[in-house]
Amino acid sequence: TQALKRGSLSRAGVDCSHVTFVPVDFAHSDWFQCLCDAGFDPRRRTVFIWEGVFYYLPAEAVDATLRRIATSCSDAVLGFDCFADWMVAVSGPLLARVYGEPLLTGMPRGGEEALLARNGLVADDVTRPFRSA
C-alpha cells in the first residue's frame, strides 16, 4: 500500500523530499527497529500518524505497537483512526472480499482511553464521529 500512497502524493504534486518512507509489517516485523535503522531517533520529539493501520492488525499487534511507543519514545504524540468493533464485525468480511485484506480489530465505544492506558499511554483528546439522534 505504500507504493499506492507514494504514487498518489506524487500525482498530487506533494513534495516528499523531506520524508523518509519505511515499509513495515506491524504484525510480523520489528517496526521500531525498522524506523531506527532508517535514522529515527526515539529521543527526539515525534508525531506518529497511524492512519489506516489499526483495524488491519490483530489486537495483539495493536497493543504491542502502543506499548513500544510508550516505552521507547521520550516525547511522542500519536494520532490514529479506528473503526467501531461492530463495524469490523459487520463490514469486515465484505471489505476483505473487495480489498483483499480483512478488518481484524475494532474499538468498543468509549474504549480508547482504556486501550491507551493498558499500554502505558494517556489520551489527551479523543474525537468520535457524530451519529444521528
N, C-alpha and C positions, 0 to 999 in steps of 0.2 A: 504493500500500500504506500510505502514511502515514495516509490517511483511515480505513482499517480499524483501524490501531493506535490512533489517537486515539479512535475510537469505542469500542474495547474498554476503553481506560483510563477513559473517561467512564462506561461502564456498570459498571465495577468500582468506581467511586467514588474513583478516584485523583486527588488534587489536582495538577494540572499547571500551576498558575498561575505557577510559578517557572521553567517550561521554555519555551525558545524552539524551536519546531519549524521546521526549514529543509528544504524539499523540494529534493532534489539528485539529479541523474542522474550518477553517478560516471563512467560511460563516455563521456558526451557534454558535460559542462559542467565548469567550474572550481569544484569543490565547495568548495575552500578559500576562494575569493573570495566564494562564496555565504555561507559562515559569517561571514567578516569583514564583509560587507555587512549581516548580521543582528546585528552587535555583538560577534562573537567577537574576543577579544584573544589572539593566539598567544604573548604574553609571560607570560600567567598560567598557573598550574598547570592542566592539563587532563587529563581522562579521556575517551578515545574508546571508546565501546562500539559495536563494529562487528559486530552480530549480524544474521544473515540477509541478509548483503550479499555477502560474499566469493565464494561459489560461483555467484552470478548474473553476475559480472563476467568479462570476458576477462582472461587472465593479465596482459596489459599494463596494464590499468586497476588491477589489484591492486597491481602493482609501483609504478605512478605514485602511487597513494594513499599507500602506505607511505613512499615517498621524500619525498613532500610533508610528511608528518608529521615525518619525521626532520630535514628541512632547514628547516622553518618554525616549529616549536614549540620553545620553550626548555625546557619541563618537562612532558612528556606521557607518559601511560601509555595503552596500547592493549590492549583486550580484544577478541578476535574468535573466531568459530566458523568451522569449515570442515568439509567432507566429505572423506573419503579419495578419492584420484584414481580408484580402482577403482569406488567407489560412484557417482561422477559418470558414469563410462563406462557402468555397468550401468543405473542408475536415471534418468539424465538424460533420455532420450527419453520414458520413461513419465511422469515428473513434468512434462515440457513439455506433454504432451497433457492431463494432469489439471489443472495450474495455469496453463497458458498461457505459462509462462516456462521456458526451458531452463536447466539447470545447465551452467555453462561451465568452471569451474575447480575442480580438486580438489587435495588436498595429498598428495604421496607420503609414505609412512610415514616419520616421523622428519625430514621436510623443513622443519619450522617454523623451526629456528634458521638454516638456510641461506637461506630466504626473507627472514627479517628482516635477516640480516647483509648480503646483497647490496643491501639497500635502506637501509642505514645505521642499523638498529635492533638492539637486543640483547634476547634473550629472558631474562626473569627467572624465568619459570615457564611450563611447558608441561604442560597436563593432557590426557591422552588417555583415551578411553573404554576400559573393560575389554573383554576378549574371553575367550571360554571356552578352556580348555586343549585 
